[in-house]
């Protein structure tokens, strides 16, 4: 073996058949690496299917924190003969291709190392039960891999012992499979590989969690009591996580639950229930993906116009139509911003990772009540369903829920009058009562038809127009309260900026390092909410050229910026990706470099960052 | 017009109910429906029922979908919050509202277009869930606001105002409700207050899903000679399932029926429904027999009215979901937010 050993900078990819039990073994691998303190990111690339189709799991390991997906893989664990051909193509020169050589195969690449482990034969010799033979193949390759790249066996063992706590049989069987894999490699294969892992201490204050679970915990902390939903990939696990945590953390002294989770008959019903519960003073939410948002359109317009709080998590997937249900995209921006017929406009929150899913998850309920309107939290499949290593969650016990202008019985007793839709304070936000507030005051009629400021039906055009204008004013008021953008002016002299949002941030951070090294200085702004903060407009005005990076075909965020703000539209340059995969840094670097090199005006606007790495 | 307020004038000698309110306290704004509309009679019966039960109006939530019928919640119970939602979707809004506060009384008003066509799915699923809601379908067999199209409850081959035949069969919402497991199913006629008010009172007291299909003639589009939902047709073709009386818990003796002819059904809250048998074989607690009778009457061209079916022992959605006995909307942040220390524990689950 050469002595060119590197540590904690490699990409491992597992190629499996779905439904074969590989998911847990692959997750064990990622979790072990996380527990070794190494910065990682993990991506599950799975089919919309239960059993038999190809599925992949990638782990990017990078102590230098360049954690975006890579085009090339250093170690491929190829457990699916159907995809050998494409899997071996993905291996980087000098990399390793591990396969089950129970059936010998010849591969025509001489720039990589091919390692065969007779996994099926090893399992056939050890187990008699067919199901066990299949399941433990996954643990056998994990064992082999652990020796090849140096995953700490104690860490894996501890993980297994936690996973199978109280199930000694299962623990023993898994440990045996792990040992079979390790022993085969120890006896037959030259190890370790050049690319190895070793402990470092970078994850002390970090947790490994997916965005859907994080958002569910956010909703729980945000005081949500009603969750109504309809199953749809990739949002399903959000409400399931909410229910799991609520059953534990919301149990009252009688053993009943301080929450109601209800699976509706469709998305129209799920959003209708959430609206009904919010109208009646509970904090309620629904969770869905693109097709569900399309179905919810009419109700979203009602909540907008009748000014009913609502929180909707949209875990975006590949569209249009049924599209790619198990791939990621940011292609519901315009659909959500303007959901429903007539003049409607909705507040969007744009988390970039599970940490923000938690934070926006509870804040969304404050915004919904404060502004009495739907709040849509736009996550995506990459954030929602993949495990991310992020800063641990924090909670300030001094924080209290902001119920906005919710009028109590005592308030109304003093006022003795109440107009549901009147702008009393000049901020466009009216006062709100819930049913049964008071026997004599505060009742009103909620309707989607045009209404007066007391809620009465009207066909008076002036009153209708005034109502719409007040709602616009309310929308403008929201700008200063919503999460502000994150701005990084690392190249103060550069006239080039880039705007992004959501899950593209990991790849963009990686790309910025590469661009910096190449002498390209770009300032960065990450949008976190719509309506846009004034600082978004300032950022665009302060730069001559601004790239807008997004994962959709139609440049939806760019269009939203142009339609909502008074901007010099010629300076906005789109960088678009819509193949459904999490972005790579190279994609961004190549696009930006090419555009800059091909346009002398943009080239002239470039000024290298102050600190060249 | 709905924005015209009724003058607040009360005759000093108006009788009051147990909580000191008069009939006028249960009224709403002036109806904008056509003069003679069956829906206005139903509104009057709802007001009677709530007054007679001495329900505090502000503890009632009235919800509806879209259509002539769905306008009516504005015409009763001014002190109750109302919600005129979107077409066919009242059941989901009512479900959410009920989950938020299990202590209120929920009245859902819908029509035949709203229920039997666009909202059929939500209707079915609200029944499946045993939502504690009194669901009133003001059934006139026609689309009024869009001027006279057939609805899905209109009988096959009955004619519209232009004399054209309805080519499709009718959906019987009451039969459907029984099939789907509704705990309380009744049918009545908007013009029969004596039957409708006790039915409404029983339904409002029922813990679970109660459905009343009220045939309510549309004087403008479906009250002509060929209609099977006209005043004349219904009066001629009605088959009464029995006379009904609602007896609050404290009134134990019902003198209006002779013993031996009545069936008394005790509801969960202790109140009784006393039911006078007309047909010797009618037992409103036996769904198989009830369905049989309903189908037979239907094929004989009869519209069966009265308390069709009741199951006094159904549990409601909150029991199924195991929700807290306190209304969810009354819980404080302390009840709901697990706090910083617990979050540390949660963080540890993800290490």
HADDOCK unambig.tbl for C-alpha pairs under 7 A between the chains (distance, minus, plus):
assign (segid A and resid 207 and name CA) (segid B and resid 347 and name CA) 6.45 0.50 0.50
assign (segid A and resid 207 and name CA) (segid B and resid 350 and name CA) 5.29 0.50 0.50
assign (segid A and resid 207 and name CA) (segid B and resid 351 and name CA) 5.09 0.50 0.50
assign (segid A and resid 208 and name CA) (segid B and resid 350 and name CA) 5.38 0.50 0.50
assign (segid A and resid 208 and name CA) (segid B and resid 351 and name CA) 6.07 0.50 0.50
assign (segid A and resid 209 and name CA) (segid B and resid 350 and name CA) 6.12 0.50 0.50
assign (segid A and resid 220 and name CA) (segid B and resid 337 and name CA) 6.75 0.50 0.50
assign (segid A and resid 221 and name CA) (segid B and resid 337 and name CA) 4.78 0.50 0.50
assign (segid A and resid 221 and name CA) (segid B and resid 338 and name CA) 6.57 0.50 0.50
assign (segid A and resid 222 and name CA) (segid B and resid 337 and name CA) 6.88 0.50 0.50
assign (segid A and resid 223 and name CA) (segid B and resid 333 and name CA) 6.54 0.50 0.50
assign (segid A and resid 223 and name CA) (segid B and resid 336 and name CA) 5.19 0.50 0.50
assign (segid A and resid 223 and name CA) (segid B and resid 337 and name CA) 5.91 0.50 0.50
assign (segid A and resid 225 and name CA) (segid B and resid 328 and name CA) 6.40 0.50 0.50
assign (segid A and resid 249 and name CA) (segid B and resid 338 and name CA) 6.69 0.50 0.50
assign (segid A and resid 250 and name CA) (segid B and resid 336 and name CA) 6.70 0.50 0.50
assign (segid A and resid 252 and name CA) (segid B and resid 324 and name CA) 6.97 0.50 0.50
assign (segid A and resid 256 and name CA) (segid B and resid 322 and name CA) 5.45 0.50 0.50
assign (segid A and resid 256 and name CA) (segid B and resid 323 and name CA) 5.34 0.50 0.50
assign (segid A and resid 256 and name CA) (segid B and resid 324 and name CA) 4.79 0.50 0.50
assign (segid A and resid 257 and name CA) (segid B and resid 322 and name CA) 6.23 0.50 0.50
assign (segid A and resid 257 and name CA) (segid B and resid 323 and name CA) 4.78 0.50 0.50
assign (segid A and resid 257 and name CA) (segid B and resid 324 and name CA) 5.14 0.50 0.50
assign (segid A and resid 258 and name CA) (segid B and resid 323 and name CA) 6.06 0.50 0.50
assign (segid A and resid 258 and name CA) (segid B and resid 324 and name CA) 5.25 0.50 0.50
assign (segid A and resid 258 and name CA) (segid B and resid 328 and name CA) 6.42 0.50 0.50
assign (segid A and resid 259 and name CA) (segid B and resid 323 and name CA) 6.25 0.50 0.50
assign (segid A and resid 259 and name CA) (segid B and resid 328 and name CA) 6.85 0.50 0.50
assign (segid A and resid 260 and name CA) (segid B and resid 99 and name CA) 6.79 0.50 0.50
assign (segid A and resid 260 and name CA) (segid B and resid 321 and name CA) 6.54 0.50 0.50
assign (segid A and resid 260 and name CA) (segid B and resid 323 and name CA) 6.11 0.50 0.50
assign (segid A and resid 265 and name CA) (segid B and resid 125 and name CA) 6.91 0.50 0.50
assign (segid A and resid 269 and name CA) (segid B and resid 92 and name CA) 5.13 0.50 0.50
assign (segid A and resid 272 and name CA) (segid B and resid 92 and name CA) 5.03 0.50 0.50
assign (segid A and resid 272 and name CA) (segid B and resid 93 and name CA) 4.88 0.50 0.50
assign (segid A and resid 273 and name CA) (segid B and resid 92 and name CA) 4.78 0.50 0.50
assign (segid A and resid 273 and name CA) (segid B and resid 93 and name CA) 4.78 0.50 0.50
assign (segid A and resid 273 and name CA) (segid B and resid 95 and name CA) 5.72 0.50 0.50
assign (segid A and resid 273 and name CA) (segid B and resid 96 and name CA) 3.88 0.50 0.50
assign (segid A and resid 274 and name CA) (segid B and resid 96 and name CA) 5.71 0.50 0.50
assign (segid A and resid 275 and name CA) (segid B and resid 93 and name CA) 6.37 0.50 0.50
assign (segid A and resid 275 and name CA) (segid B and resid 96 and name CA) 6.84 0.50 0.50
assign (segid A and resid 276 and name CA) (segid B and resid 93 and name CA) 4.14 0.50 0.50
assign (segid A and resid 276 and name CA) (segid B and resid 94 and name CA) 6.08 0.50 0.50
assign (segid A and resid 276 and name CA) (segid B and resid 95 and name CA) 6.97 0.50 0.50
assign (segid A and resid 276 and name CA) (segid B and resid 96 and name CA) 4.36 0.50 0.50
assign (segid A and resid 276 and name CA) (segid B and resid 97 and name CA) 4.44 0.50 0.50
assign (segid A and resid 277 and name CA) (segid B and resid 96 and name CA) 4.13 0.50 0.50
assign (segid A and resid 277 and name CA) (segid B and resid 97 and name CA) 4.29 0.50 0.50
assign (segid A and resid 277 and name CA) (segid B and resid 99 and name CA) 6.52 0.50 0.50
assign (segid A and resid 277 and name CA) (segid B and resid 100 and name CA) 5.04 0.50 0.50
assign (segid A and resid 279 and name CA) (segid B and resid 97 and name CA) 6.92 0.50 0.50
assign (segid A and resid 280 and name CA) (segid B and resid 97 and name CA) 5.33 0.50 0.50
assign (segid A and resid 280 and name CA) (segid B and resid 100 and name CA) 6.03 0.50 0.50
assign (segid A and resid 281 and name CA) (segid B and resid 100 and name CA) 6.77 0.50 0.50
assign (segid A and resid 281 and name CA) (segid B and resid 329 and name CA) 5.29 0.50 0.50
assign (segid A and resid 282 and name CA) (segid B and resid 100 and name CA) 5.29 0.50 0.50
assign (segid A and resid 282 and name CA) (segid B and resid 328 and name CA) 6.48 0.50 0.50
assign (segid A and resid 282 and name CA) (segid B and resid 329 and name CA) 4.52 0.50 0.50
assign (segid A and resid 392 and name CA) (segid B and resid 347 and name CA) 6.21 0.50 0.50
assign (segid A and resid 393 and name CA) (segid B and resid 347 and name CA) 6.63 0.50 0.50
assign (segid A and resid 395 and name CA) (segid B and resid 339 and name CA) 6.84 0.50 0.50
assign (segid A and resid 395 and name CA) (segid B and resid 340 and name CA) 4.93 0.50 0.50
assign (segid A and resid 396 and name CA) (segid B and resid 340 and name CA) 6.45 0.50 0.50
assign (segid A and resid 397 and name CA) (segid B and resid 339 and name CA) 6.12 0.50 0.50
assign (segid A and resid 397 and name CA) (segid B and resid 340 and name CA) 5.96 0.50 0.50
assign (segid A and resid 401 and name CA) (segid B and resid 333 and name CA) 6.94 0.50 0.50
assign (segid A and resid 435 and name CA) (segid B and resid 58 and name CA) 6.87 0.50 0.50
assign (segid A and resid 435 and name CA) (segid B and resid 61 and name CA) 6.67 0.50 0.50
assign (segid A and resid 435 and name CA) (segid B and resid 80 and name CA) 6.99 0.50 0.50
assign (segid A and resid 435 and name CA) (segid B and resid 81 and name CA) 5.27 0.50 0.50
assign (segid A and resid 436 and name CA) (segid B and resid 58 and name CA) 4.96 0.50 0.50
assign (segid A and resid 436 and name CA) (segid B and resid 59 and name CA) 5.02 0.50 0.50
assign (segid A and resid 438 and name CA) (segid B and resid 58 and name CA) 6.81 0.50 0.50
assign (segid A and resid 439 and name CA) (segid B and resid 58 and name CA) 5.23 0.50 0.50
assign (segid A and resid 439 and name CA) (segid B and resid 79 and name CA) 6.86 0.50 0.50
assign (segid A and resid 440 and name CA) (segid B and resid 79 and name CA) 6.43 0.50 0.50
assign (segid A and resid 443 and name CA) (segid B and resid 79 and name CA) 5.52 0.50 0.50
assign (segid A and resid 443 and name CA) (segid B and resid 80 and name CA) 5.74 0.50 0.50
assign (segid A and resid 443 and name CA) (segid B and resid 81 and name CA) 4.90 0.50 0.50
assign (segid A and resid 444 and name CA) (segid B and resid 81 and name CA) 5.37 0.50 0.50
assign (segid A and resid 444 and name CA) (segid B and resid 82 and name CA) 6.48 0.50 0.50
assign (segid A and resid 445 and name CA) (segid B and resid 81 and name CA) 5.91 0.50 0.50
assign (segid A and resid 445 and name CA) (segid B and resid 82 and name CA) 4.53 0.50 0.50
assign (segid A and resid 445 and name CA) (segid B and resid 83 and name CA) 5.79 0.50 0.50
assign (segid A and resid 446 and name CA) (segid B and resid 82 and name CA) 5.85 0.50 0.50
assign (segid A and resid 446 and name CA) (segid B and resid 83 and name CA) 4.54 0.50 0.50
assign (segid A and resid 446 and name CA) (segid B and resid 84 and name CA) 6.01 0.50 0.50
assign (segid A and resid 447 and name CA) (segid B and resid 83 and name CA) 5.94 0.50 0.50
assign (segid A and resid 447 and name CA) (segid B and resid 84 and name CA) 4.79 0.50 0.50
assign (segid A and resid 447 and name CA) (segid B and resid 85 and name CA) 6.08 0.50 0.50
assign (segid A and resid 448 and name CA) (segid B and resid 85 and name CA) 6.50 0.50 0.50
assign (segid A and resid 456 and name CA) (segid B and resid 3 and name CA) 5.75 0.50 0.50
assign (segid A and resid 457 and name CA) (segid B and resid 2 and name CA) 6.47 0.50 0.50
assign (segid A and resid 457 and name CA) (segid B and resid 3 and name CA) 6.19 0.50 0.50
